[in-house]
Amino acid sequence: MSSLLSYVPFFNARRPLPPVVPTDEVVPVHLFDDTPILRRATMAWTYRFSEVLNPDKLNDSLCQLFHMEGWRKLGGRYRCRPDGKLEIHIPSPFTKERPPVYYTKAHHDIRMSEHPIASKLPLATGKVAIFPGPRAFHSLALGPGTPRKFEDFIYLDLPQFSLHVTTFADGTIVGVSHSHMTAGLSGFTAVINAWSLILAGKPDVVPPFVGFHEDGMKGLLDSPTQENHVLSGKELTGWRLIYWSLRSLYESRRSPLEYRTLCIPKSTMEGVLAESRSSIAFKKSISATSTDMEPFITEGDVLAAIACRSIAQDQQPGSTRNIVTVMALDPFFRANSAFRQNAAYVQNIPTAIFFNCPASTALEASLGELALLARHAITTQATEKQIKAYMSLSAESIKKNGMKVFFGDKDMALQTMSNWLKANLFEKVDFSPAIVKEALESEPGRKRGHPTYYHCGDTGDIDEPLLIPLWTVMGADYKGNIWLSCVLSRHSWLKLFEFLESFEYSPRAKL
């Protein structure tokens, strides 16, 4: 997910492809889903519940969803065409030998706290805390035989989604994995919503599936804007892309990146946000609003500012490099004329915001001012016309070299950021109809059948090297704690922890 070198071809020993089944229904893989980077990314979601759930009921309901019109595409198998492109072969009908979901389960007649791996899952303590990252818990998310890489999907005739449910005496861990080619965050959220509706016995209100044959992103491409993207002309291509890639690879080896999970308590985040807002010096040159309005920043803006400063602190003293934070953008509410309302779009959407800031500014400006710069980048680039302009550029780039467009210079320090706060997955995941044993202890604010914790990461090995920094804001739990999974250097982790920890002792830390 964080590797931009994945577009470089890799050579693997040829393996026999599974036989073509004449009765399979064949449907396309759309333009923005079949890229080298997405091919090499398999996502694993791990949810912890305080209740004991019925594994078979979870599987049956997900299979029921993937039997529905349109949704059955998600039960299909990826196949390579002779031209190297992908398509999906959907069993018709699904059978015990070729089910819509790869399902495994396990049971341990002990408490989670007694299990060697489950006992190490992150728990909020009321203080800033850093834990092992998602890769350390693959044994809980991935059952035996679960596909973990592109070749598994292509050669083993396995479904796109896998479900692994582990029950304990005092709770359940649910692992869901899928190829990133199938969906990004918004697409996976649509699956979770529909799955929860099926569990609740409401199949009649499951949203219609968009993108079975026709690309769901068609609305963003069919009526192109005449407006140029504000960063047009700054695309990173050719030898500059190669130079940047090699430099990033060298830096990642010189200062290895570490994949960890971070918990920011509600009180700490409130303190950082309050201080950031109070520190803003209003400047007309960076304000996207009228001069008689107060500047506006969100938690997401402040986290983007923290990310920007964190990478700037990793640079050499006096560095003139630009810090570029590529922030994932959900276009559904910003370009709503291009989408059907109350419909499910399960695919990838390559829209993004490019927050560019000189390293010197990131170190000298207040956190509030940096957050305002991030907000300005969003308000400038997240209009419907700008989204369409970026999609048009990315479509041409993918057709040409398999990559969406990246803006920046060859010397930049680049990182990616994805903010899932609005997805509200702690709330949307509702598996209460599958409860067979209630939680042993009640906690104020916790909803039965909703996860008490979750994380998501790629299925790479724990010691597999990473190329560029990555920030994933996974969400806020029922206590208001903010959870992130990040890929950072050890130096960045230390500086980040020191900064956040300072708010536990002083509500007005130096920003």
C-alpha positions as CSV (number, residue, x, y, z in Angstrom):
1,M,0.0,0.0,0.0
2,S,2.8,2.4,0.8
3,S,5.1,1.2,-2.0
4,L,5.2,3.2,-5.2
5,L,7.9,0.9,-6.6
6,S,5.3,-1.9,-7.1
7,Y,4.7,-0.8,-10.6
8,V,8.1,-2.2,-11.6
9,P,7.5,-5.6,-13.1
10,F,8.5,-8.6,-11.0
11,F,9.3,-11.9,-12.6
12,N,7.9,-15.1,-11.1
13,A,8.1,-18.7,-12.1
14,R,5.1,-19.6,-14.2
15,R,2.4,-21.7,-12.5
16,P,-0.5,-23.4,-14.1
17,L,-3.7,-21.4,-14.2
18,P,-6.9,-23.0,-12.9
19,P,-9.1,-24.4,-15.7
20,V,-11.8,-22.1,-17.1
21,V,-15.3,-23.2,-16.0
22,P,-17.7,-22.8,-18.9
23,T,-20.6,-21.9,-16.7
24,D,-18.8,-19.0,-14.9
25,E,-20.1,-15.5,-15.5
26,V,-17.3,-13.3,-16.7
27,V,-17.2,-9.6,-15.7
28,P,-14.6,-6.9,-16.0
29,V,-12.1,-5.5,-13.5
30,H,-12.3,-1.7,-13.9
31,L,-9.6,0.7,-14.8
32,F,-8.8,2.0,-11.3
33,D,-8.8,-1.4,-9.7
34,D,-6.3,-3.2,-11.9
35,T,-3.0,-1.5,-11.2
36,P,0.4,-3.0,-10.2
37,I,0.3,-1.3,-6.8
38,L,-3.2,-2.7,-6.0
39,R,-2.3,-6.1,-7.3
40,R,0.4,-6.4,-4.7
41,A,-1.8,-5.4,-1.8
42,T,-4.1,-7.7,0.2
43,M,-5.9,-6.1,3.1
44,A,-6.5,-7.8,6.5
45,W,-9.1,-6.4,8.9
46,T,-9.1,-7.6,12.5
47,Y,-12.0,-6.8,14.8
48,R,-12.2,-7.6,18.6
49,F,-15.6,-8.1,20.2
50,S,-16.4,-8.5,23.9
51,E,-19.2,-11.0,23.1
52,V,-19.0,-14.5,21.8
53,L,-20.3,-14.6,18.2
54,N,-21.6,-17.4,16.1
55,P,-19.0,-17.9,13.4
56,D,-21.3,-19.8,11.0
57,K,-24.0,-17.1,11.2
58,L,-21.4,-14.5,10.2
59,N,-20.3,-16.6,7.3
60,D,-23.8,-17.5,6.2
61,S,-24.9,-13.9,6.2
62,L,-21.8,-12.7,4.2
63,C,-22.4,-15.6,1.7
64,Q,-26.1,-14.6,1.4
65,L,-25.0,-11.0,0.5
66,F,-22.7,-12.3,-2.2
67,H,-25.5,-14.3,-3.7
68,M,-27.5,-11.2,-4.3
69,E,-27.9,-9.5,-7.6
70,G,-24.8,-7.4,-8.4
71,W,-23.1,-8.3,-5.1
72,R,-22.3,-11.7,-6.4
73,K,-19.4,-10.1,-8.3
74,L,-17.6,-10.1,-4.9
75,G,-17.7,-13.9,-4.8
76,G,-16.0,-14.2,-8.1
77,R,-12.4,-15.2,-8.8
78,Y,-9.7,-13.1,-10.4
79,R,-8.3,-14.5,-13.7
80,C,-5.6,-13.2,-16.0
81,R,-6.4,-12.7,-19.7
82,P,-3.9,-13.5,-22.4
83,D,-3.2,-9.7,-22.7
84,G,-2.2,-9.6,-19.0
85,K,-5.4,-7.7,-17.9
86,L,-7.7,-9.1,-15.2
87,E,-11.3,-10.2,-15.3
88,I,-13.6,-11.8,-12.7
89,H,-15.1,-15.3,-13.1
90,I,-18.2,-15.8,-11.0
91,P,-19.2,-19.4,-10.2
92,S,-22.8,-20.0,-11.4
93,P,-24.0,-21.3,-9.1
94,F,-21.7,-21.1,-6.1
95,T,-21.0,-24.5,-4.6
96,K,-19.5,-26.1,-1.6
97,E,-16.3,-26.5,-3.6
98,R,-16.4,-23.0,-5.0
99,P,-18.1,-20.8,-2.3
100,P,-18.4,-17.0,-2.4
101,V,-16.3,-16.6,0.7
102,Y,-13.2,-18.5,1.9
103,Y,-14.2,-19.4,5.5
104,T,-12.2,-20.7,8.4
105,K,-12.8,-20.7,12.1
106,A,-11.1,-21.6,15.4
107,H,-12.0,-21.9,19.1
108,H,-9.9,-21.5,22.2
109,D,-11.6,-22.3,25.5
110,I,-9.7,-19.7,27.3
111,R,-10.0,-15.9,27.9
112,M,-8.3,-13.6,25.3
113,S,-5.9,-12.4,28.0
114,E,-4.6,-16.0,28.2
115,H,-3.9,-16.3,24.5
116,P,-0.3,-15.5,23.5
117,I,-1.3,-13.3,20.5
118,A,-4.8,-12.1,21.4
119,S,-3.5,-10.9,24.8
120,K,-1.2,-8.4,23.0
121,L,-3.9,-6.7,20.9
122,P,-3.9,-3.0,21.7
123,L,-6.0,-1.8,24.7
124,A,-6.7,1.9,25.5
125,T,-5.1,2.8,28.9
126,G,-6.1,6.5,29.1
127,K,-2.5,7.5,28.1
128,V,-0.7,7.9,24.8
129,A,0.4,4.4,23.8
130,I,2.3,2.7,21.0
131,F,1.7,-1.0,20.2
132,P,2.9,-3.5,17.6
133,G,1.4,-2.9,14.2
134,P,-1.3,-4.9,12.4
135,R,1.3,-7.3,10.8
136,A,2.0,-8.7,14.2
137,F,-1.5,-10.1,14.4
138,H,-1.9,-11.9,11.1
139,S,-2.4,-15.3,12.8
140,L,-5.7,-13.9,14.2
141,A,-6.9,-12.4,11.0
142,L,-5.9,-15.0,8.4
143,G,-7.0,-18.6,8.7
144,P,-5.0,-21.6,7.1
145,G,-4.9,-21.3,3.4
146,T,-6.2,-17.7,3.2
147,P,-4.9,-15.9,0.1
148,R,-2.2,-13.4,1.0
149,K,-0.8,-12.2,-2.3
150,F,-1.8,-11.6,-5.9
151,E,-0.5,-15.0,-7.1
152,D,-2.8,-16.8,-4.6
153,F,-5.9,-15.2,-6.1
154,I,-4.8,-15.9,-9.7
155,Y,-3.6,-19.5,-9.4
156,L,-5.7,-21.0,-6.5
157,D,-9.2,-20.2,-7.7
158,L,-10.1,-18.6,-4.4
159,P,-12.7,-15.9,-3.7
160,Q,-11.9,-12.3,-3.2
161,F,-13.0,-12.2,0.4
162,S,-11.9,-14.5,3.3
163,L,-13.4,-14.7,6.7
164,H,-11.6,-16.1,9.8
165,V,-13.5,-16.2,13.1
166,T,-11.8,-17.0,16.4
167,T,-13.9,-17.5,19.5
168,F,-12.8,-17.4,23.1
169,A,-14.5,-17.9,26.4
170,D,-14.9,-14.1,26.7
171,G,-15.1,-12.7,23.2
172,T,-14.5,-13.1,19.5
173,I,-11.9,-11.9,16.9
174,V,-13.2,-11.5,13.4
175,G,-10.7,-11.4,10.5
176,V,-11.8,-10.2,7.1
177,S,-9.3,-10.1,4.2
178,H,-9.6,-9.1,0.6
179,S,-7.5,-8.0,-2.4
180,H,-7.1,-4.3,-2.5
181,M,-8.1,-4.6,-6.2
182,T,-11.7,-5.3,-4.9
183,A,-12.2,-2.2,-2.8
184,G,-10.7,0.7,-0.9
185,L,-12.1,2.0,2.4
186,S,-15.5,3.3,1.0
187,G,-16.1,0.0,-0.9
188,F,-15.3,-2.1,2.2
189,T,-17.6,0.1,4.3
190,A,-20.4,-0.6,1.8
191,V,-19.8,-4.3,2.3
192,I,-19.9,-3.9,6.1
193,N,-23.1,-1.9,5.9
194,A,-24.8,-4.5,3.7
195,W,-23.4,-7.4,5.7
196,S,-24.9,-5.9,8.9
197,L,-28.2,-5.5,7.3
198,I,-28.3,-9.2,6.2
199,L,-27.4,-10.2,9.7
200,A,-30.3,-8.1,11.0
201,G,-32.7,-9.8,8.7
202,K,-33.1,-6.8,6.4
203,P,-32.0,-8.0,2.9
204,D,-34.7,-5.9,1.3
205,V,-33.0,-2.7,2.3
206,V,-29.5,-3.7,1.1
207,P,-28.4,-0.9,-1.4
208,P,-28.1,-1.8,-5.0
209,F,-24.6,-2.7,-6.2
210,V,-23.1,-0.4,-8.8
211,G,-20.2,-1.5,-11.0
212,F,-21.1,-5.0,-12.0
213,H,-20.4,-4.5,-15.7
214,E,-20.1,-0.7,-16.0
215,D,-17.4,1.2,-14.2
216,G,-18.9,3.0,-11.1
217,M,-16.4,5.8,-11.7
218,K,-18.0,6.5,-15.1
219,G,-19.7,9.6,-13.8
220,L,-16.4,11.2,-12.9
221,L,-15.0,10.5,-16.4
222,D,-17.9,10.9,-18.8
223,S,-18.3,14.6,-18.3
224,P,-14.8,15.9,-18.0
225,T,-14.2,19.4,-16.7
226,Q,-12.5,22.1,-18.8
227,E,-10.8,23.2,-15.6
228,N,-7.1,22.2,-15.3
229,H,-6.0,20.7,-12.0
230,V,-4.3,23.3,-9.8
231,L,-1.1,21.2,-9.8
232,S,-1.1,20.4,-13.5
233,G,2.4,20.5,-14.9
234,K,3.9,19.2,-11.6
235,E,3.4,15.5,-12.3
236,L,6.2,13.3,-11.2
237,T,7.2,11.3,-14.3
238,G,10.1,9.9,-16.3
239,W,13.6,10.0,-14.9
240,R,12.4,12.3,-12.0
241,L,10.1,9.5,-10.8
242,I,13.0,7.0,-11.1
243,Y,15.3,9.3,-9.2
244,W,12.7,9.8,-6.4
245,S,12.0,6.1,-6.2
246,L,15.7,5.2,-5.9
247,R,16.3,7.9,-3.3
248,S,13.2,6.8,-1.3
249,L,14.4,3.2,-1.4
250,Y,17.9,4.2,-0.2
251,E,16.4,6.3,2.7
252,S,14.1,3.5,3.7
253,R,17.1,1.2,4.0
254,R,19.3,3.8,5.8
255,S,16.6,4.5,8.3
256,P,14.1,1.6,8.4
257,L,10.5,2.3,8.8
258,E,8.5,0.6,11.6
259,Y,4.8,-0.4,11.4
260,R,3.0,0.4,14.7
261,T,-0.4,1.2,16.1
262,L,-0.9,4.5,18.1
263,C,-3.6,5.3,20.6
264,I,-4.3,9.0,21.3
265,P,-6.7,9.5,24.3
266,K,-9.7,11.7,23.8
267,S,-8.4,14.3,26.3
268,T,-5.0,14.4,24.5
269,M,-6.6,15.0,21.1
270,E,-8.9,17.6,22.5
271,G,-5.9,19.4,24.0
272,V,-3.9,19.3,20.7
273,L,-6.9,20.5,18.7
274,A,-7.7,23.4,21.2
275,E,-4.2,24.6,21.3
276,S,-3.9,24.4,17.5
277,R,-7.0,26.5,17.0
278,S,-5.8,29.1,19.5
279,S,-2.3,29.2,17.8
280,I,-3.6,30.1,14.4
281,A,-2.4,33.4,13.1
282,F,-4.9,34.4,10.4
283,K,-3.2,35.1,7.1
284,K,-5.1,36.2,4.1
285,S,-2.7,34.6,1.7
286,I,-3.5,31.0,2.9
287,S,-7.2,31.5,3.8
288,A,-9.7,30.0,1.4
289,T,-12.6,31.9,3.1
290,S,-13.7,35.4,3.5
291,T,-11.6,37.7,5.7
292,D,-14.5,38.3,8.1
293,M,-14.8,34.6,8.9
294,E,-12.8,32.7,11.6
295,P,-10.3,30.1,10.2
296,F,-11.6,26.6,10.4
297,I,-9.6,23.4,11.1
298,T,-10.7,19.9,12.0
299,E,-9.1,17.0,13.9
300,G,-8.1,15.6,10.5
301,D,-6.3,18.9,9.6
302,V,-4.4,18.8,12.8
303,L,-3.4,15.2,12.3
304,A,-2.2,16.1,8.8
305,A,-0.1,18.9,10.3
306,I,1.4,16.5,12.9
307,A,2.3,14.1,10.0
308,C,3.8,16.9,8.0
309,R,6.0,18.1,10.9
310,S,6.9,14.6,11.9
311,I,8.5,13.9,8.5
312,A,10.1,17.4,8.4
313,Q,11.8,16.5,11.7
314,D,13.4,13.5,10.0
315,Q,15.2,15.6,7.4
316,Q,18.7,17.0,7.7
317,P,19.1,20.4,9.5
318,G,18.5,23.2,7.0
319,S,16.8,20.9,4.5
320,T,15.2,22.6,1.5
321,R,13.1,19.5,0.7
322,N,9.3,19.8,0.2
323,I,7.1,17.5,2.4
324,V,4.3,16.2,0.3
325,T,1.4,14.4,2.1
326,V,-0.9,12.6,-0.2
327,M,-4.3,12.4,1.5
328,A,-6.9,10.0,0.3
329,L,-10.2,11.7,-0.6
330,D,-13.7,10.3,-0.7
331,P,-15.5,12.0,-3.6
332,F,-19.0,10.9,-2.8
333,F,-20.1,14.0,-0.9
334,R,-17.9,16.4,-2.9
335,A,-18.9,15.3,-6.4
336,N,-22.3,13.8,-5.7
337,S,-23.6,14.6,-9.2
338,A,-21.4,11.8,-10.5
339,F,-22.9,9.1,-8.2
340,R,-26.2,7.4,-7.6
341,Q,-27.6,8.1,-4.1
342,N,-28.2,5.2,-1.7
343,A,-26.2,2.8,-3.8
344,A,-23.1,0.7,-3.0
345,Y,-19.8,1.4,-4.9
346,V,-17.4,-1.4,-4.1
347,Q,-14.2,-0.5,-5.9
348,N,-11.2,1.8,-5.7
349,I,-11.4,5.6,-6.0
350,P,-8.0,7.1,-6.8
351,T,-8.9,10.7,-5.7
352,A,-6.4,12.5,-3.5
353,I,-5.3,15.8,-2.0
354,F,-1.6,16.8,-2.3
355,F,-0.5,18.8,0.7
356,N,2.8,20.4,-0.2
357,C,4.8,22.2,2.5
358,P,8.6,23.1,2.7
359,A,10.4,21.4,5.5
360,S,11.5,24.7,6.9
361,T,7.8,25.9,7.1
362,A,6.8,22.6,8.8
363,L,9.4,23.2,11.5
364,E,8.9,26.9,12.0
365,A,5.1,27.4,11.7
366,S,2.7,26.7,14.6
367,L,0.7,23.4,14.4
368,G,-2.4,25.5,13.9
369,E,-0.9,27.3,10.9
370,L,0.2,24.0,9.4
371,A,-3.3,22.6,9.9
372,L,-4.7,25.7,8.1
373,L,-2.4,25.0,5.2
374,A,-3.7,21.4,5.0
375,R,-7.3,22.8,5.1
376,H,-6.4,25.1,2.3
377,A,-5.1,22.2,0.2
378,I,-8.4,20.4,0.8
379,T,-10.7,23.3,0.0
380,T,-8.7,24.1,-3.2
381,Q,-8.4,20.5,-4.6
382,A,-11.6,18.9,-3.3
383,T,-14.1,20.7,-5.6
384,E,-16.1,18.6,-8.1
385,K,-14.2,20.1,-11.0
386,Q,-10.8,19.5,-9.4
387,I,-11.7,15.9,-8.6
388,K,-12.8,15.3,-12.2
389,A,-9.6,17.0,-13.4
390,Y,-7.5,14.7,-11.3
391,M,-9.5,11.6,-12.3
392,S,-9.0,12.5,-16.0
393,L,-5.2,12.8,-15.5
394,S,-5.0,9.6,-13.5
395,A,-7.0,7.6,-16.1
396,E,-4.6,8.6,-18.8
397,S,-1.6,7.9,-16.5
398,I,-2.9,4.4,-15.6
399,K,-3.5,3.5,-19.2
400,K,0.0,4.6,-20.1
401,N,2.1,3.3,-17.2
402,G,-0.2,1.7,-14.6
403,M,0.1,4.4,-12.0
404,K,-2.3,7.2,-11.0
405,V,-0.9,10.7,-11.1
406,F,1.5,11.9,-8.4
407,F,2.4,15.5,-8.1
408,G,5.7,16.6,-6.6
409,D,9.4,17.0,-7.3
410,K,12.2,14.5,-7.5
411,D,13.7,15.6,-4.1
412,M,10.5,15.6,-2.1
413,A,9.9,13.6,1.0
414,L,6.5,11.9,0.3
415,Q,4.1,10.2,2.7
416,T,0.5,9.0,2.4
417,M,-2.4,9.6,4.7
418,S,-5.9,8.1,5.0
419,N,-8.4,9.5,7.4
420,W,-11.2,7.1,8.3
421,L,-12.8,9.1,11.1
422,K,-16.0,9.9,9.0
423,A,-16.3,6.2,8.0
424,N,-17.2,5.6,11.7
425,L,-16.6,1.8,11.5
426,F,-16.8,1.3,15.2
427,E,-20.4,2.3,14.9
428,K,-21.2,0.8,11.5
429,V,-20.0,-2.8,12.3
430,D,-23.0,-4.3,14.0
431,F,-22.8,-8.0,14.5
432,S,-25.2,-8.1,17.5
433,P,-27.6,-10.6,15.8
434,A,-24.7,-13.2,15.9
435,I,-24.2,-13.0,19.6
436,V,-24.4,-16.3,21.5
437,K,-22.9,-15.2,24.8
438,E,-23.0,-11.7,26.2
439,A,-20.0,-9.8,27.4
440,L,-18.8,-10.7,30.8
441,E,-18.4,-7.1,31.8
442,S,-20.4,-4.0,30.9
443,E,-18.8,-0.7,30.0
444,P,-20.6,2.7,29.8
445,G,-21.0,3.7,26.1
446,R,-20.0,0.3,24.6
447,K,-22.7,-1.1,22.2
448,R,-23.3,-4.8,22.2
449,G,-22.2,-6.5,19.0
450,H,-19.9,-3.6,18.0
451,P,-16.1,-3.9,18.0
452,T,-14.2,-2.6,20.9
453,Y,-11.1,-2.4,18.7
454,Y,-10.1,-3.0,15.1
455,H,-7.1,-2.4,12.8
456,C,-6.4,-2.9,9.2
457,G,-3.1,-3.5,7.4
458,D,-1.5,-5.3,4.5
459,T,-0.7,-9.0,4.7
460,G,3.1,-8.5,4.4
461,D,5.4,-10.3,6.8
462,I,6.2,-8.4,10.0
463,D,9.9,-7.9,8.9
464,E,9.0,-7.0,5.2
465,P,10.6,-3.7,4.4
466,L,8.5,-0.6,3.7
467,L,9.3,2.3,1.4
468,I,7.5,5.5,2.5
469,P,5.8,6.8,5.7
470,L,2.1,6.0,6.0
471,W,-0.5,7.4,8.3
472,T,-3.9,5.7,8.7
473,V,-6.4,7.3,11.0
474,M,-8.5,4.2,11.7
475,G,-11.2,5.9,13.8
476,A,-12.5,6.9,17.2
477,D,-13.7,4.2,19.6
478,Y,-16.7,4.4,21.9
479,K,-14.5,6.3,24.5
480,G,-13.4,8.8,22.0
481,N,-9.8,7.5,21.7
482,I,-8.2,8.1,18.3
483,W,-6.5,5.0,16.8
484,L,-3.9,5.2,14.1
485,S,-1.7,2.7,12.3
486,C,1.5,4.3,11.0
487,V,4.7,3.5,9.2
488,L,7.4,5.8,10.5
489,S,11.1,5.8,11.3
490,R,12.1,5.1,14.9
491,H,13.2,8.8,15.2
492,S,9.7,9.9,14.1
493,W,8.0,7.5,16.5
494,L,10.1,8.9,19.5
495,K,9.4,12.5,18.6
496,L,5.7,11.9,18.0
497,F,5.3,10.1,21.4
498,E,7.2,12.9,23.2
499,F,4.9,15.5,21.6
500,L,1.7,13.8,22.4
501,E,2.8,12.7,25.9
502,S,3.5,16.3,26.8
503,F,-0.3,17.0,26.7
504,E,-0.7,14.5,29.6
505,Y,1.2,16.9,31.8
506,S,0.5,20.3,30.3
507,P,-2.6,21.2,28.4
508,R,-0.7,23.9,26.6
509,A,2.4,22.2,25.1
510,K,4.5,24.2,22.8
511,L,3.2,23.8,19.3
